[in-house]
């Protein structure tokens, strides 16, 4: 934002023009069912004004998380009130912060460099057009190289000035949308029995999930280790029973 700073008393000089980068951050609460509509309303309003939409995001409500939305814009100072008017009636502003950064010295420095580089570039062009002064090919090549470097520097400085103009000519507006919480309603509907049942259900689900995980981890070892060991034990047990039976039968014949 460009503003005129007053001149000192007794001076007739032109007041110094100041360049301020103004930023407003708002946090608003919207009824959960109207959050997406409020976000769309302000976003579309930005498109109808002198407003640049830098970024926007919308996260719809799910059973596991509440919805939210954000808008990041640059707006001409004269259209800021119109833009924020789109929030009236559908949202409550819970925080509103305005900050400004003085960019005057940066703008003055950049504009001075643009002026100096432009004059230097024009003088180099005049030297190339001069057909009276005798110059060697090496001189002409050196002038051409310097002219190319000067033009590249001038282009970069002009781009820097455009960035500063974006920051100072328009205000940065960021809006964070969150669903409105009805704390009183939640307290009045609190039921300890229902809460205990919900907690019990969650514990049961977690226990079943843990059991499934345990079975899945142990089952391969049953196939690889336990079953072969069991078969080996049964083979030794059968062999021992057969030996004992033969020993018993031999002792009976001797009697």
C-alpha positions, 0 to 999 in steps of 0.5 A: 500500500502506497501512502504519503508521509507528511513533510516537515514543518516549513518545507515545501518539498513533495511528501515522501511516498511510503510503500507498505506491505499490509497483511491480514490473517483471519480465523473464522468459525462456520457451522459445519454444514455451511463451511464449504458454502462459505468457502466457495462464496468468498472464493467466488467473490475474490474472482469478481473483485480486484483480487488475486487468488494465491491458493485455496484448500478445502477438507471436507468433514469425515467421521474421523476428522472435522472439515476445514478450509483456507483461502490466500489472496491479494486484494486491492485496499478498496475491495478488502471490505467487500471481500470480507463482507462475504463472511458476514452472516455465515461466520464468526470471526474469532481472530483478526490480525493486521500487520504491515511491513515498510518496503519504502527503502527497497522500492527507492533502491530498486527504482534508482537502480532501474533508472541508472541501468536504463541510462547506461544501457541507452548510452551503450546503444548510442555508442553502437549507433555512432558511425563517426567515432572509429572503434575496433572490432574488439571495442564493438564486441566489448560494448555489445557484451556489456550491453547484454549484461546490462540488459539482463541486470535491468530485466532482473531488477524490473522483475524485483520491482514488480514483486514489490508492487504486488506486495505494496499495491494489494493487501495479503488476506489469509482466511482459515475456516473451521467448523463451529463447536457447540460445546453446550450441546455436547455437554448436555448430550453426554451419556456416561453409559453410551460413552462406556459402551463405545469405549468397550466396543473399541477395546473389543475391536482392538482385542480381536485385531490383536488376536488376528495378528497373533494367529497370523504370526504363529500359524507358519511356525505351527506348520514348520516346527510344531507339526514335524516335532509332533510327528517325531514324538508320535513315531518314538512313542509308537516305537517305545510301545512296540518294544515294551510289548515285545519285552512283555511277551518274551517274559510271559513265554519264559514263565 
